[in-house]
């Protein structure tokens, strides 16, 4: 029995979609730890490899546990297809390699994750890809950057780490007018808070490592979209190149999806409370959180997100010295560059996640030396505040 539950609510799909029970009638999804599969005959093997018959071939590109995760995530994003990958970065690489060619041009938000910039600038450009970086929130900037050979618009919204929010419906209209793909990294919101395909995007990228897992256990990614571009082209790249998600990681992510809805609501509620509190602290010069009325895209975020997520960025007095002093003064918050964990994490973007960017690129992206990123976990809110207060009192 396969359960897709496309007519069911989000929380139901997060728990049930994609499961296919074996003859053992297990209740929880099994982990298929096998590299290969046995065929009934040479004829069946040939039919599987040629594509004339559906079925398992080799776990680099066909695995039942991974397939269950793919089908469940596709159901949550209201998509036809999903391809699971070994990491969020490999999801981006797989998308670009499968759908773009030498001489193609992409327009990319300059507010994307630092490693995404490195992937494009250091590696993809030397294979003939062209890129222009633009302001995430300035539609005229996107329009002006489009060329006759532009094939894709790529962005994260909300952005990492400043929580800038792009107007996805407007960008979709622009992309369609120029026959471009709109590719959206949905890492911060997940489909629990935002569904870009319903707002006009063509492809959604995920780092499953973050909120989809939710407990910092495994690394993985996914590409979600239609049956042609994603189900055939991106899948074809994964089949050949092999940036494959392991069955164990897929099973872990399935367990994460079961609680995604309630976790994202809890992260969002706590982050909003802490962001409002940080705005009142005299040592904090600015707070970047779309749930605050002071955020320039607050109303837009209210329209296209069901909540505002668990990531807060804030600037403190004293630049890098002040930021490091606050971070080092916390007693139990986790100093790590990962995010989306049940445990609250804190990091200094200018010297970690965006540290490989040039000074000019960081400045253009708004990554100042005094900026701190906080991924609000599921601990008691007052305990999080108290630990931050240790550092604030020293500034």
C-alpha positions as CSV (number, residue, x, y, z in Angstrom):
1,X,0.0,0.0,0.0
2,X,1.4,3.4,-1.0
3,X,0.0,6.4,0.8
4,X,0.3,9.8,-1.0
5,X,-2.7,11.6,0.7
6,X,-2.6,14.5,-1.7
7,X,-6.1,15.4,-0.6
8,X,-5.1,15.4,3.1
9,X,-3.9,18.3,5.3
10,X,-0.3,19.2,5.7
11,X,0.3,17.5,9.0
12,X,-1.3,14.3,7.8
13,X,0.9,14.3,4.7
14,X,3.9,14.9,6.8
15,X,3.2,11.7,8.7
16,X,1.7,9.5,6.1
17,X,2.6,10.4,2.5
18,X,4.8,8.1,0.4
19,X,4.8,5.1,2.8
20,X,4.8,1.7,1.1
21,X,4.5,-1.2,3.5
22,X,6.2,-4.4,2.7
23,X,4.7,-7.9,3.3
24,X,5.9,-7.6,6.9
25,X,3.2,-5.0,7.5
26,X,5.6,-2.7,9.5
27,X,4.0,0.4,11.0
28,X,7.2,2.5,10.8
29,X,9.0,3.0,7.5
30,X,11.9,0.5,7.1
31,X,15.5,1.3,6.2
32,X,16.6,-0.5,3.1
33,X,20.4,-0.8,3.6
34,X,21.3,-2.6,0.4
35,X,23.5,-1.5,-2.5
36,X,21.8,-3.6,-5.1
37,X,18.7,-5.6,-5.9
38,X,18.0,-9.1,-7.3
39,X,16.1,-9.5,-10.5
40,X,13.8,-12.4,-11.4
41,X,15.5,-12.9,-14.7
42,X,18.0,-11.5,-17.2
43,X,15.0,-10.2,-19.1
44,X,13.8,-8.2,-16.1
45,X,17.2,-6.8,-15.4
46,X,17.4,-5.6,-19.0
47,X,13.9,-4.0,-18.8
48,X,14.8,-2.2,-15.6
49,X,18.1,-0.8,-16.9
50,X,16.4,0.3,-20.2
51,X,13.6,2.0,-18.3
52,X,10.9,-0.2,-19.9
53,X,10.0,-1.5,-16.4
54,X,9.9,0.5,-13.2
55,X,11.6,-0.9,-10.2
56,X,14.8,-0.9,-8.1
57,X,18.2,-1.2,-9.8
58,X,21.0,0.2,-7.7
59,X,20.9,2.3,-4.5
60,X,22.8,5.1,-6.1
61,X,19.6,6.2,-7.7
62,X,16.8,3.8,-6.6
63,X,16.2,3.0,-2.9
64,X,12.8,2.5,-1.2
65,X,13.6,4.5,1.9
66,X,14.9,7.4,-0.1
67,X,11.9,7.2,-2.5
68,X,9.5,7.4,0.5
69,X,11.3,10.6,1.7
70,X,11.1,12.0,-1.9
71,X,7.4,11.3,-2.3
72,X,6.6,12.7,1.2
73,X,8.5,15.9,0.6
74,X,7.0,16.3,-2.9
75,X,3.5,15.9,-1.3
76,X,4.3,18.6,1.2
77,X,5.5,21.1,-1.5
78,X,2.5,20.2,-3.7
79,X,4.9,19.0,-6.4
80,X,5.0,16.3,-8.9
81,X,8.5,15.1,-8.1
82,X,11.4,15.3,-5.7
83,X,15.0,14.1,-5.9
84,X,16.9,13.6,-2.7
85,X,20.6,14.4,-2.6
86,X,23.6,14.0,-0.3
87,X,23.5,17.7,0.9
88,X,21.8,21.0,0.3
89,X,24.8,22.2,-1.7
90,X,24.7,19.0,-3.9
91,X,21.0,19.8,-4.5
92,X,22.0,23.2,-5.9
93,X,24.8,21.7,-7.9
94,X,22.6,19.0,-9.3
95,X,20.0,21.6,-10.4
96,X,22.5,23.8,-12.1
97,X,24.4,20.9,-13.8
98,X,21.2,19.3,-15.0
99,X,19.3,22.3,-16.3
100,X,22.0,24.8,-17.4
101,X,24.7,24.7,-20.2
102,X,27.9,26.7,-21.0
103,X,26.9,30.1,-22.1
104,X,23.7,30.2,-20.1
105,X,23.2,33.2,-17.7
106,X,21.7,33.2,-14.3
107,X,20.5,36.1,-12.2
108,X,21.2,35.3,-8.5
109,X,20.4,37.2,-5.3
110,X,23.5,38.5,-3.7
111,X,21.9,37.5,-0.4
112,X,22.3,33.7,-0.9
113,X,24.3,31.5,1.4
114,X,28.0,32.2,1.2
115,X,29.0,28.7,0.0
116,X,26.5,29.1,-2.9
117,X,28.4,32.1,-4.0
118,X,31.6,30.2,-3.8
119,X,30.1,27.3,-5.8
120,X,29.1,29.7,-8.6
121,X,32.1,32.0,-8.7
122,X,34.9,29.4,-8.1
123,X,33.6,26.4,-10.0
124,X,30.6,26.9,-12.2
125,X,31.9,30.1,-13.9
126,X,35.0,28.2,-15.2
127,X,32.6,25.9,-17.1
128,X,31.1,28.8,-19.0
129,X,28.1,29.7,-16.8
130,X,27.5,33.5,-16.6
131,X,26.1,35.2,-13.5
132,X,24.9,38.6,-12.3
133,X,24.2,39.3,-8.6
134,X,21.3,41.6,-7.6
135,X,19.4,42.9,-4.6
136,X,17.0,40.2,-3.4
137,X,14.2,42.7,-2.8
138,X,14.6,45.1,-5.7
139,X,12.5,43.9,-8.6
140,X,13.9,46.5,-11.0
141,X,17.4,45.2,-10.2
142,X,16.3,41.7,-11.3
143,X,14.6,43.1,-14.4
144,X,17.7,45.1,-15.5
145,X,20.0,42.1,-15.1
146,X,18.1,39.7,-17.4
147,X,19.8,39.1,-20.7
148,X,18.7,37.1,-23.9
149,X,20.7,34.1,-22.6
150,X,19.3,34.2,-19.0
151,X,17.9,30.8,-18.1
152,X,17.2,31.0,-14.4
153,X,16.6,33.3,-11.4
154,X,18.0,31.9,-8.2
155,X,17.3,33.1,-4.7
156,X,16.8,32.2,-1.0
157,X,13.8,33.7,0.8
158,X,14.0,34.6,3.6
159,X,17.7,35.2,3.1
160,X,20.5,33.9,5.2
161,X,21.1,35.5,7.6
162,X,19.3,38.9,7.3
163,X,15.8,37.6,6.7
164,X,15.2,39.7,3.6
165,X,12.0,38.5,1.9
166,X,11.5,38.4,-1.9
167,X,8.2,38.8,-3.6
168,X,7.8,35.4,-5.2
169,X,4.7,36.1,-7.1
170,X,6.3,39.2,-8.8
171,X,9.5,37.3,-9.5
172,X,7.5,34.5,-11.0
173,X,5.7,36.9,-13.4
174,X,9.1,38.3,-14.4
175,X,10.6,34.9,-14.9
176,X,7.8,33.7,-17.1
177,X,7.9,36.9,-19.1
178,X,11.5,36.1,-20.0
179,X,11.1,32.3,-20.3
180,X,13.4,31.8,-17.2
181,X,13.2,29.3,-14.4
182,X,12.5,30.6,-10.9
183,X,14.5,28.5,-8.5
184,X,13.9,29.1,-4.7
185,X,15.9,27.9,-1.8
186,X,13.2,27.2,0.9
187,X,15.6,26.3,3.7
188,X,14.5,28.8,6.3
189,X,10.8,28.3,6.0
190,X,10.4,24.7,4.8
191,X,7.0,23.8,3.2
192,X,5.5,24.1,6.7
193,X,5.7,27.9,6.5
194,X,6.0,28.6,2.7
195,X,5.3,26.8,-0.5
196,X,7.1,28.6,-3.3
197,X,5.6,26.4,-6.1
198,X,2.1,27.6,-5.2
199,X,3.5,31.2,-5.5
200,X,4.8,30.6,-9.0
201,X,8.3,29.1,-8.5
202,X,9.4,26.3,-10.8
203,X,11.9,24.5,-8.6
204,X,12.4,24.4,-4.8
205,X,15.8,23.6,-3.1
206,X,16.1,22.2,0.4
207,X,18.9,21.6,2.8
208,X,17.3,18.8,4.7
209,X,20.2,19.1,7.1
210,X,18.4,22.0,8.7
211,X,14.8,22.1,9.8
212,X,13.7,19.0,7.9
213,X,15.9,16.9,10.2
214,X,15.4,19.3,13.1
215,X,17.9,17.7,15.5
216,X,21.2,18.2,13.8
217,X,21.8,14.5,13.0
218,X,22.3,14.0,9.3
219,X,23.3,15.9,6.1
220,X,21.1,15.8,3.0
221,X,19.3,17.9,0.4
222,X,16.5,17.8,-2.1
223,X,15.3,19.3,-5.3
224,X,11.5,19.6,-5.8
225,X,9.5,20.4,-8.9
226,X,7.8,18.9,-11.9
227,X,8.2,15.5,-13.4
228,X,10.2,16.6,-16.4
229,X,12.9,19.0,-15.1
230,X,13.2,17.4,-11.7
231,X,11.9,13.9,-12.2
232,X,13.9,13.3,-15.4
233,X,16.7,15.9,-15.8
234,X,17.8,16.4,-12.2
235,X,17.2,12.7,-11.4
236,X,19.3,11.8,-14.5
237,X,22.2,13.9,-13.2
238,X,22.0,12.2,-9.8
239,X,21.8,8.7,-11.4
240,X,25.0,9.4,-13.3
241,X,27.1,11.6,-11.0
242,X,25.9,10.1,-7.7
243,X,25.4,12.8,-5.1
244,X,23.1,10.3,-3.4
245,X,21.3,10.5,-0.1
246,X,21.9,7.4,2.1
247,X,19.0,5.3,3.2
248,X,19.7,5.9,6.9
249,X,19.7,9.7,6.4
250,X,16.5,9.4,4.4
251,X,14.9,7.5,7.2
252,X,16.0,10.2,9.7
253,X,14.6,12.9,7.6
254,X,11.3,11.0,7.4
255,X,11.1,11.1,11.1
256,X,11.9,14.8,11.0
257,X,9.0,15.5,8.6
258,X,6.6,13.8,11.0
259,X,7.1,16.7,13.5
260,X,8.0,19.5,11.0
261,X,4.6,21.3,11.3
262,X,4.6,21.6,15.1
263,X,8.3,22.3,15.3
264,X,8.2,25.2,12.8
265,X,5.3,26.7,14.7
266,X,7.2,26.5,18.0
267,X,10.5,27.8,16.5
268,X,8.6,30.7,15.0
269,X,6.7,31.6,18.2
270,X,9.9,31.6,20.3
271,X,11.9,33.5,17.7
272,X,9.3,36.3,17.5
273,X,9.4,36.7,21.2
274,X,13.2,36.8,21.4
275,X,13.4,39.2,18.4
276,X,11.1,41.6,20.1
277,X,13.1,41.4,23.3
278,X,16.4,42.0,21.4
279,X,15.0,45.1,19.9
280,X,14.7,46.5,23.4
281,X,18.3,45.9,24.4
282,X,20.5,49.0,24.3
283,X,23.6,47.0,23.2
284,X,21.7,45.8,20.1
285,X,21.8,48.3,17.2
286,X,19.5,46.4,14.8
287,X,17.4,43.2,14.6
288,X,16.6,41.4,11.4
289,X,13.5,39.3,11.7
290,X,10.6,39.4,9.3
291,X,8.1,38.9,12.1
292,X,8.8,42.4,13.5
293,X,6.8,45.3,12.2
294,X,10.1,47.2,11.9
295,X,11.2,44.8,9.1
296,X,10.9,46.4,5.7
297,X,9.2,43.3,4.2
298,X,7.0,42.4,7.2
299,X,3.7,42.8,5.3
300,X,5.0,40.8,2.3
301,X,6.2,38.0,4.7
302,X,2.8,37.9,6.3
303,X,1.2,37.3,2.9
304,X,3.4,34.6,1.6
305,X,4.5,32.8,4.8
306,X,2.3,31.3,7.5
307,X,4.8,32.3,10.1
308,X,8.3,33.9,10.2
309,X,10.7,31.0,11.1
310,X,13.3,30.5,13.8
311,X,16.3,32.5,12.5
312,X,17.2,35.9,13.9
313,X,20.1,38.1,12.9
314,X,21.1,41.1,15.0
315,X,23.9,43.6,15.2
316,X,25.6,44.6,18.4
317,X,27.9,47.4,19.4
318,X,31.6,47.0,19.1
319,X,31.8,45.2,15.7
320,X,33.6,41.9,15.6
321,X,35.1,42.3,19.1
322,X,31.6,42.9,20.5
323,X,30.0,40.0,18.6
324,X,32.7,37.6,19.6
325,X,32.5,38.8,23.2
326,X,28.8,38.1,23.3
327,X,29.1,34.7,21.6
328,X,31.9,33.6,23.9
329,X,30.1,34.7,27.0
330,X,27.1,32.4,26.4
331,X,27.2,29.5,28.8
332,X,25.1,26.8,27.0
333,X,24.0,28.1,23.6
334,X,25.7,26.0,20.9
335,X,28.4,27.9,19.0
336,X,28.0,26.3,15.6
337,X,27.3,27.3,12.1
338,X,24.4,24.9,11.6
339,X,20.8,26.0,12.0
340,X,17.4,24.5,12.3
341,X,18.2,22.4,15.4
342,X,16.1,21.8,18.5
343,X,19.1,23.3,20.3
344,X,19.6,27.0,19.9
345,X,22.7,27.8,18.0
346,X,24.7,31.0,17.6
347,X,27.4,32.1,15.1
348,X,29.3,35.0,13.6
349,X,28.4,35.0,9.9
350,X,31.3,37.3,8.8
351,X,33.9,34.8,9.9
352,X,32.0,31.5,9.4
353,X,29.2,31.0,6.9
354,X,30.2,34.0,4.8
355,X,33.9,34.0,5.7
356,X,35.0,32.9,2.3
357,X,33.4,35.9,0.6
358,X,35.5,39.0,-0.2
359,X,35.1,42.0,2.1
360,X,33.2,43.7,-0.8
361,X,30.8,40.8,-1.3
362,X,30.1,40.6,2.4
363,X,29.4,44.4,2.6
364,X,27.1,44.2,-0.5
365,X,25.2,41.4,1.3
366,X,24.9,43.3,4.5
367,X,27.1,41.0,6.5
368,X,28.8,43.3,9.0
369,X,31.4,42.5,11.6
370,X,28.9,43.1,14.4
371,X,26.3,40.7,13.0
372,X,25.3,37.6,14.9
373,X,22.9,34.9,13.7
374,X,20.7,33.1,16.2
375,X,18.8,29.9,15.3
376,X,16.2,29.8,18.0
377,X,15.7,26.2,19.3
378,X,13.0,24.6,21.4
379,X,14.3,25.4,24.9
380,X,12.5,27.6,27.4
381,X,12.4,31.1,26.0
382,X,13.5,32.7,29.3
383,X,16.6,30.4,29.5
384,X,17.6,31.5,26.0
385,X,17.2,35.2,27.0
386,X,19.2,34.7,30.2
387,X,22.1,33.1,28.3
388,X,22.2,35.9,25.7
389,X,22.0,38.4,28.6
390,X,25.4,37.2,29.9
391,X,27.0,38.5,26.7
392,X,24.9,41.7,26.4
393,X,25.9,42.7,29.9
394,X,29.6,42.8,28.8
395,X,29.0,45.2,25.8
